[in-house]
Amino acid sequence: MMKKLFVKLKNLIIHFLKWVWMECKDWRTLVLLGIVCLVLSLPIWAGYIVGFVFHLEWAIVAASAMWAFWLFPGAPFFTVAISITLGLKRLFDKKQEKKQHDAELSQEADQEKE
């Protein structure tokens, strides 16, 4: 019974990682996804740091509660992280396309002046 559960869990994790790779497609997007995950989880780690540095038990409890919420199976942590990542990637791509289009227009204008 437990072996089937572990096999199923392993297959779910592998399927999820393959899906993330297909969505991100290159290493730059994966780096951006990592940065977005770090930023989204910053309140959790800040709570732990504050709790351990100043010996505040309530900060550790609050950070653990936030962590439990984000890691709860129904919580949208990875959905939010991937959505933000792909949105930022689209913004960067549009900015690059605009730069490229403007460069092409300026080249055409220069050629017409000659």
N, C-alpha and C positions, 0 to 999 in steps of 0.2 A: 504494500500500500504506500509506504513512504518513498520507496524507490520510484514508483510511478509519478508521485508528486514532484520529486526532484527532477525527473526527466522532463516532465511537463513544464516545470519552472525554467529549466535550462533552455528548452525549446522556445519558450516565450521570450526569454531574454535575448537569445540569438536572433529570433525573428524581429524583435524591437530594434536591435542594433543594426540589422540589415536595412530595416525601414528608414532609420535615421541616416544611414550612409546614402541610401538612394535619394533621400530628400536633400541632403547637404551636398552631395556629389563631389566636392573637392575639399582639400585640407584647410583652405582658408575659411570656409564656412564652418568647418568643425572647430577651428580655433575661435571663431566668433561665437559659436554655440557654447563653448567652454567659458568664454568671458561673460556671456549673458547669464549662464548658470551661476557663476561666481557672484555676479551683481545681485541676482535674485535671491541668493542664499546668504548674502552679506548680513542681514539682520540676525540670522541664526548664529553665525560665527561671532559677530560682535557681541551678542548676548552671552555666549560662552566665555569670551575673552573678558568682558566686564565682570561676569560672575566669578571667574577664577582669580582675576587680578585683585578685585576688591572684596573677595570672599562674601559675595551676595548670593545667597541661595535662591532668592526669588528670580534673579536674572537667569540662572541656570535652568530653573523650572520653566520660565517663560520661553527661553530658547528651545528647550526640549519640546514644549507644546507647539511652538511654531514648526519645528522639524517634523513632529508627528503629523501635523496638519498637512504639510507639503508632501510628505512621503506616504500619506494615506492613499490607498489604491484609487479612490475616486477623485483625489485632488489633481488639479490640472498643471502640476509643476512643469513637466516636460512638454505638455501641450503649449503652455504659455511661453516657455523658453524657446521652443522650436518656432512658434509663430513670430515671436520678436526677432529671432535670428533671421528667418526668411524674409521678414519685412525689412529689416536693416539691409540685408543683401540686395533686395530689390531696389531700395533707395540708392545704394552705392552703384548698382548697375545702371540705373537711370541717369545718375550723375555722370558716369563714365561715357554713356551713350551721348549725352548732351555735349560733353567736352569734345568727343570725337566728331560729332555733327558740326559743331562750331568751327573746329579746325578744318574740316572739309570745306565749309562755306568760305572761310577766310582764304584757303588755297585757291578756290575757284575765283574769288574776287581778285586775288593777286594775279592770276593768269589772265583775267579779262583786262586788267590795267596794262598789261604788257602788250 
